[in-house]
Amino acid sequence: MKKHIHQWKVWSRTDKETVFHCDCKALRSRQTTPAEKARIKKQSRDFDHNCELQNRVCHEFERKFMAWKTETCKIGKAKPMKFTSQVGWKWSGYELMERIYKWAKKYPEDVIICGIDDTHFASSDIVFVLHRIKRRLWGTSCYVITQCDGIPPKEFFMYPGHREGIQEALAKMARYRPMGI
C-alpha cells in the first residue's frame, strides 16, 4: 500500500494563525508570519475599498430614497452597538419614480430603468442598480416600483447567475410577435 504524502493548501489565514488542509481532511496550523500579516492587512484594505466601490451607487440610492432608523443594542457587559435598519421609503408611486428618473441620470452605466405595467395596468418601473467595479459585476439590486396602488416598492437581488434565467426567458418571449402589430 502506497504511503499518503500530504499536499498542504492554505485553508484559512488570520493575523494570528494560518491553517492548512490536505485532501485527506488532515489539518495543520502555525503562527502567521509578519510577511503574511502584512499581506492580510493589505488584502483586507483592498477588499474593503472594493466593497465600498462596488456598492457606492446602491448605497447612495438607499440613502436618498429609503427611510432608516438608528437603534442601539447592548448584550450583557459588552459595549453598546449602533445599527441602522430600513423602515420604509421616503416616497412612493409616481413621485418616487420621477425622483429616481432624475437621480439615475447621474449613473447611466450603473442604473437601468425598465417600464412595466402593474396589476392596475398603470405604468410602473423595475430599477436595476448594478454593484460593479469597472467591467466586473458582483450583482444587481432590483426594485419594482408601482405607480398607483400604494404598495411599497419590492426589492430583490440578483447574482450574475440569476440574470441568465431572465435572459433566457426574454429570449423565448422575443420569438413571438407582439399582438396588434
Legacy VTK file of the C-alpha trace (Angstrom):
# vtk DataFile Version 3.0
C-alpha trace
ASCII
DATASET POLYDATA
POINTS 181 float
0.000 0.000 0.000
1.364 3.392 -1.023
2.006 5.864 1.804
-0.043 9.081 1.564
2.031 12.252 1.137
0.183 15.348 2.332
-0.371 18.131 -0.194
-0.904 21.133 2.095
-3.019 24.060 0.890
-3.907 27.206 2.800
-7.380 26.809 4.229
-7.726 29.966 6.302
-5.484 32.732 7.472
-5.813 35.332 10.213
-3.272 37.737 11.653
-2.579 35.166 14.396
-2.807 31.743 12.738
-2.570 30.091 9.312
-4.426 26.797 8.870
-3.578 24.303 6.126
-5.588 21.335 4.880
-4.925 18.289 2.780
-7.378 16.405 0.540
-7.257 13.585 3.111
-9.018 16.024 5.503
-5.963 16.459 7.728
-5.474 19.925 9.213
-2.374 21.666 10.413
-1.757 25.183 11.717
1.067 27.519 12.560
1.563 31.092 13.654
1.173 33.634 10.857
4.482 35.201 9.797
4.999 39.003 9.764
5.088 38.996 5.925
1.750 37.137 5.818
0.271 39.560 8.367
1.237 42.496 6.148
-0.277 40.774 3.095
-3.516 40.027 5.024
-3.754 43.652 6.126
-3.292 44.888 2.543
-5.784 42.367 1.126
-8.313 43.346 3.781
-7.833 47.041 3.000
-8.188 46.324 -0.752
-11.278 44.186 -0.119
-12.908 46.931 1.983
-12.088 49.505 -0.695
-13.523 47.284 -3.463
-16.708 46.649 -1.429
-17.102 50.377 -0.975
-16.611 50.977 -4.713
-18.921 48.222 -5.939
-21.732 49.213 -3.568
-21.435 53.005 -3.726
-24.254 53.650 -6.224
-26.659 51.307 -4.421
-25.794 52.840 -1.051
-26.482 56.294 -2.458
-29.820 55.023 -3.826
-30.727 53.645 -0.395
-29.734 56.838 1.462
-31.649 59.007 -0.982
-34.908 57.050 -1.294
-35.276 54.774 1.738
-36.153 55.774 5.303
-33.828 54.488 8.036
-33.734 54.453 11.821
-30.753 54.022 14.093
-31.028 51.793 17.144
-28.681 50.840 19.956
-28.284 47.258 21.126
-26.477 46.144 24.279
-25.787 42.492 25.019
-24.512 41.709 28.513
-21.500 43.773 29.574
-20.411 44.451 26.017
-20.179 47.985 24.721
-23.488 49.137 23.132
-23.568 48.804 19.336
-25.444 51.061 16.942
-27.081 49.713 13.825
-29.468 51.048 11.222
-32.471 49.353 9.722
-34.793 50.258 6.891
-38.242 51.382 7.994
-39.772 52.158 4.621
-39.451 54.562 1.737
-39.408 58.372 1.729
-41.815 58.485 -1.252
-43.979 56.089 -3.212
-45.644 55.666 -6.572
-45.256 58.239 -9.316
-43.414 60.724 -7.086
-40.743 58.121 -6.270
-40.487 57.078 -9.930
-39.886 60.690 -11.029
-37.234 61.253 -8.357
-35.429 58.051 -9.380
-35.508 59.060 -13.093
-33.836 62.336 -12.214
-31.237 60.720 -9.910
-30.448 57.895 -12.375
-29.209 60.368 -14.996
-26.028 60.715 -12.882
-25.313 56.981 -13.292
-26.117 55.901 -16.860
-23.739 52.898 -16.619
-24.949 51.718 -13.195
-28.727 52.264 -13.190
-31.153 50.735 -15.704
-34.864 51.540 -15.587
-37.350 49.348 -17.464
-41.017 50.165 -17.832
-43.660 47.562 -16.921
-47.362 47.555 -16.053
-48.580 46.808 -12.529
-51.774 44.978 -11.547
-53.796 48.155 -12.242
-52.359 48.330 -15.803
-50.591 51.543 -14.827
-47.039 52.230 -15.926
-44.549 51.102 -13.299
-40.800 50.544 -13.229
-38.168 47.968 -12.430
-34.982 49.726 -11.382
-31.731 47.761 -11.690
-28.770 49.134 -9.706
-25.531 47.363 -10.595
-22.904 46.530 -7.975
-19.782 46.685 -10.127
-16.191 47.789 -10.414
-15.248 48.765 -13.946
-16.265 45.766 -16.114
-16.727 43.278 -13.222
-20.259 42.723 -11.896
-20.870 41.407 -8.384
-24.671 41.520 -8.593
-27.710 43.729 -9.127
-30.192 45.240 -6.662
-33.662 45.329 -8.200
-36.636 47.462 -7.140
-40.173 47.114 -8.500
-41.916 50.478 -8.122
-45.631 50.540 -8.837
-47.239 53.806 -9.842
-50.603 53.930 -8.141
-51.531 51.017 -5.876
-49.851 52.419 -2.737
-47.777 49.276 -2.200
-44.180 49.992 -1.118
-41.534 49.028 -3.690
-40.470 45.380 -3.691
-36.773 44.601 -3.596
-34.723 41.617 -4.677
-31.072 40.899 -5.502
-29.640 39.024 -8.479
-26.204 37.498 -8.628
-24.783 37.221 -12.166
-26.028 33.624 -12.471
-29.635 34.691 -11.810
-29.676 37.001 -14.785
-29.052 34.087 -17.164
-32.507 32.669 -16.417
-34.141 36.026 -17.043
-32.195 36.482 -20.278
-33.318 33.030 -21.398
-36.968 33.867 -20.624
-36.723 37.173 -22.508
-35.131 35.413 -25.493
-38.065 32.951 -25.594
-40.551 35.852 -25.474
-38.695 37.658 -28.280
-39.564 34.837 -30.703
-43.201 35.937 -30.699
-44.555 38.970 -32.482
-46.496 41.352 -30.181
-50.277 41.340 -30.710
-51.786 44.202 -32.625
-48.635 44.893 -34.608
LINES 1 182
181 0 1 2 3 4 5 6 7 8 9 10 11 12 13 14 15 16 17 18 19 20 21 22 23 24 25 26 27 28 29 30 31 32 33 34 35 36 37 38 39 40 41 42 43 44 45 46 47 48 49 50 51 52 53 54 55 56 57 58 59 60 61 62 63 64 65 66 67 68 69 70 71 72 73 74 75 76 77 78 79 80 81 82 83 84 85 86 87 88 89 90 91 92 93 94 95 96 97 98 99 100 101 102 103 104 105 106 107 108 109 110 111 112 113 114 115 116 117 118 119 120 121 122 123 124 125 126 127 128 129 130 131 132 133 134 135 136 137 138 139 140 141 142 143 144 145 146 147 148 149 150 151 152 153 154 155 156 157 158 159 160 161 162 163 164 165 166 167 168 169 170 171 172 173 174 175 176 177 178 179 180
